[in-house]
Amino acid sequence: MAWNLNSDRPIFMQLIEIIQISIISGKYAPGSKLPSVRDLASEAAVNPNTMQKALAELERSGLVFSQRTSGRFITEDVAMIEDLKSTLAKEKMKQFLESMRQLGFQKEETLALMSKFLKGDHS
């Protein structure tokens, strides 16, 4: 997993997003065990307290749960994961469409360009 963190937003928020993407993309399957806080923090090159804060927020959302002596696990609620996937996809599309609008593209022009691009014409 790529931990491309930058200083434009709080690190723990970026960690949450990266872990969410790892879950919805299937890197961490429903019900699977997450690596320890220390292992994740080491992998991301962040302070364990920062990783703990991110994981605590994921627990509050219900995406991750703790078992006292066994560690943290991904929810088995596939509907919750699919809802998150849909929500994040919509956010990305809104950001993309706003960027295209700022470039001066109308919705129809954006659709035509996307259609052309998806057909393999990258010129």
C-alpha positions in Angstrom: 0.0 0.0 0.0 1.3 3.4 -0.9 1.4 5.9 2.0 1.8 9.1 0.0 1.2 11.6 2.7 1.4 15.3 2.3 1.0 18.4 4.5 -2.1 19.9 3.0 -4.4 18.0 5.4 -4.1 16.3 8.8 -2.1 13.1 8.6 -4.6 11.0 10.5 -7.3 12.0 8.0 -5.1 10.8 5.1 -4.3 7.6 7.0 -8.1 7.0 7.4 -8.6 7.5 3.6 -5.7 5.2 2.7 -7.0 2.4 4.9 -10.6 2.9 3.6 -9.3 2.5 0.1 -7.4 -0.6 1.1 -10.6 -2.1 2.4 -12.9 -1.1 -0.5 -10.3 -2.3 -3.0 -10.1 -5.7 -1.4 -6.6 -5.5 0.0 -8.2 -6.1 3.4 -11.1 -8.5 3.0 -14.2 -8.3 5.2 -13.5 -10.0 8.5 -9.7 -10.0 8.0 -7.2 -8.9 10.7 -5.4 -5.6 10.3 -1.7 -5.4 11.0 -0.8 -4.0 14.5 -0.8 -0.3 15.1 3.0 -0.4 15.3 3.4 -2.3 12.1 1.0 0.0 10.2 2.7 3.1 11.7 6.1 1.8 10.7 4.9 1.0 7.2 3.4 4.5 6.8 6.4 6.2 8.6 4.2 7.9 11.1 4.0 8.1 14.9 2.0 5.1 16.4 -0.2 7.6 18.2 -1.2 9.1 14.9 -2.0 5.7 13.5 -3.9 4.9 16.7 -6.0 8.0 16.2 -6.9 7.0 12.6 -7.8 3.5 13.6 -9.9 4.7 16.5 -11.9 6.9 14.1 -12.3 3.9 11.7 -13.7 1.9 14.7 -16.2 4.7 15.5 -17.4 4.5 11.9 -17.9 0.7 12.3 -15.6 -0.1 9.4 -13.1 -1.7 11.9 -13.7 -3.4 15.2 -11.4 -4.6 18.0 -11.3 -7.9 19.8 -9.5 -7.3 23.1 -6.6 -9.6 22.8 -6.7 -10.4 19.1 -6.3 -7.0 17.5 -8.4 -5.1 15.0 -10.5 -6.6 12.2 -12.4 -5.3 9.1 -16.2 -5.3 9.4 -17.9 -8.3 7.8 -20.7 -5.9 6.7 -20.3 -6.0 3.0 -23.1 -3.5 2.5 -21.3 -1.0 4.6 -18.1 -1.5 2.5 -20.1 -1.1 -0.7 -21.8 2.1 0.6 -18.4 3.5 1.5 -17.1 2.6 -2.0 -20.0 4.4 -3.6 -19.6 7.4 -1.4 -15.9 7.7 -2.1 -16.5 7.3 -5.9 -19.1 10.0 -5.9 -16.7 12.4 -4.0 -13.9 11.6 -6.6 -16.3 12.3 -9.5 -17.4 15.6 -8.0 -13.8 16.7 -7.6 -13.1 15.6 -11.2 -16.1 17.4 -12.6 -15.2 20.6 -10.6 -11.7 20.4 -12.0 -13.0 20.1 -15.6 -15.4 23.0 -15.0 -12.5 25.1 -13.8 -10.7 24.2 -17.1 -13.7 25.6 -19.0 -15.4 22.3 -20.0 -19.1 22.0 -20.1 -20.7 18.7 -18.9 -21.3 17.6 -22.5 -17.7 18.3 -23.4 -16.5 16.4 -20.4 -18.6 13.4 -21.3 -17.4 13.4 -24.9 -13.8 13.6 -23.8 -14.3 10.8 -21.3 -16.0 8.6 -23.9 -13.2 9.2 -26.4 -10.6 8.5 -23.7 -12.3 5.3 -22.6 -12.3 4.0 -26.2 -8.6 4.2 -26.1 -8.0 7.5 -27.9 -5.6 9.3 -25.5 -4.6 12.1 -27.9 
